Amino acid sequence: MHTHPIRAAVFDIDGTLALMDKSKGTFTALPGAVEAFAACRAASIKVIAYTNGTFFPPAHYYPLLADVGLVLEPGTLITPAVVSAQRLKALGYKRVMVFGADGTRVPLQDAGIDVVDPTADAGPVEAVLLGWTRDFGAEQLEAVVQAVWDGAKPFAGSVAPYFAATKGRLLGISGAIAAALENATDTKVTVFGKPEVAGLEMITDMTGIPAVEMVVIGDDPKLEIRMGRRAGAFTVGVTTGIADAAMFNGVPKGERAHVVVQSLKGFAQQPWFAANGRP
């Protein structure tokens, strides 16, 4: 059992806290999610939401989640685009071609990075960042490939193959484009989102809470659970999204969720929560 006190709870969104209806752009809270937030706050555990999606800029998520009872404090929701913006800025990139919608573009612009559209006449860029969008065609794909052929470094917020949604699985567009880019350029795309630990490091910077004092809750054994285990956090898998218990338990032991639950219902009654802070 995890012997460190839990001071922060890092919840995935899609398939863990809520499911999105992409046609309406709205969320439905999953069973127990609202109560899990309340239980964490009652126990003085800081609540963070870290989605692996870049459907929207962070500011867009807050009211949509609040509409279904999932109220987050300002500055406590991050996306792979937010992590990417921080990392690209720290690496010194000033001019970046973005294959993605506002969910990817806005965080980079907010960080002071010059965002370039993927067009044939874009001109030289230092890096390419892939995010989610449905508004693309051959010109956009060819532009990012050409940029990498010309020496730009390729990055992606996420390369997840799919996300949990109300009507099943949503294709992970940036993952599909990353595969096409790697196929065309023979250049590996560097990922900033899950399962990389950069997001948890950013949360530590924001809160002062180290990963070993976090619980990471998610529906994907290959993404948030793998990320949490890599960082030394306690991990809880939920089967309300893309994975059932067999999928969670089918990964190597060192990458496996510490606990797997059917949903967030009864979150505060889980033994690890009740024993929080006591070895």
Beta strands, then each sheet from edge to edge (+ up, - down):
strand 1: 8-11
strand 2: 18-21
strand 3: 26-29
strand 4: 46-50
strand 5: 77-78
strand 6: 95-99
strand 7: 114-116
strand 8: 127-130
strand 9: 153-156
strand 10: 162-165
strand 11: 168-171
strand 12: 190-191
strand 13: 214-218
strand 14: 234-238
strand 15: 259-261
sheet 1: 5+ 4+ 1+ 13+ 14+ 15+
sheet 2: 2+ 3-
sheet 3: 7+ 6+ 8+ 9+ 12+
sheet 4: 10+ 11-
end
